[in-house]
Amino acid sequence: MKIWGKIRRDNRTVKNETVVIHVKSAYEVEDWGEPFAALCHKLNLSRPVILSKHVRDLEKFSHTVFFPSDFMEPVDFDRFEIELF
């Protein structure tokens, strides 16, 4: 499975990257911290605060969104979208 991260500003994708994780479904991931850390490192981005809502959205919809309020440091974009495929 791959994780696709997109940084969006004004409804345009500014940056995007993918990371491969070696599981077959989102339910098999025990800790989302490592895949998110790898993705954020590739995007030169601080890691967001991962809430149960984000994990639930990934498991149910294979998609979640982080907003600037989900980051501890200031960011210069509107949303950080994660998709699983």
RAPE-V394833 format. One record per residue. N is the residue number from 0. RES is the residue in one small letter. PHI is phi in whole degrees, 0 to 359 (* if undefined). OMEGA is omega as a letter, one per 30 degrees, with the letter a starting at -180 (none if undefined). Layout:
((N:RES:PHI:OMEGA) (N:RES:PHI:OMEGA))
This chain:
((0:m:*:l) (1:k:239:l) (2:i:249:l) (3:w:248:l) (4:g:251:a) (5:k:232:l) (6:i:264:a) (7:r:238:l) (8:r:225:a) (9:d:53:l) (10:n:60:l) (11:r:235:l) (12:t:281:a) (13:v:268:l) (14:k:216:l) (15:n:206:a) (16:e:211:l) (17:t:234:l) (18:v:226:l) (19:v:271:l) (20:i:239:a) (21:h:264:l) (22:v:221:a) (23:k:264:l) (24:s:213:a) (25:a:296:a) (26:y:292:a) (27:e:278:a) (28:v:282:a) (29:e:275:a) (30:d:226:a) (31:w:282:a) (32:g:300:a) (33:e:293:l) (34:p:298:l) (35:f:293:l) (36:a:298:l) (37:a:295:l) (38:l:294:l) (39:c:296:l) (40:h:297:l) (41:k:297:a) (42:l:269:a) (43:n:55:a) (44:l:227:l) (45:s:289:a) (46:r:283:l) (47:p:284:l) (48:v:282:a) (49:i:266:a) (50:l:262:l) (51:s:298:l) (52:k:299:l) (53:h:295:l) (54:v:295:l) (55:r:298:l) (56:d:296:l) (57:l:295:a) (58:e:292:a) (59:k:273:a) (60:f:244:a) (61:s:60:a) (62:h:202:l) (63:t:210:a) (64:v:229:l) (65:f:249:l) (66:f:253:a) (67:p:306:l) (68:s:290:l) (69:d:274:a) (70:f:251:l) (71:m:282:a) (72:e:257:l) (73:p:295:l) (74:v:233:a) (75:d:247:l) (76:f:219:a) (77:d:271:a) (78:r:203:l) (79:f:238:a) (80:e:259:l) (81:i:239:l) (82:e:232:l) (83:l:254:l) (84:f:206:none))
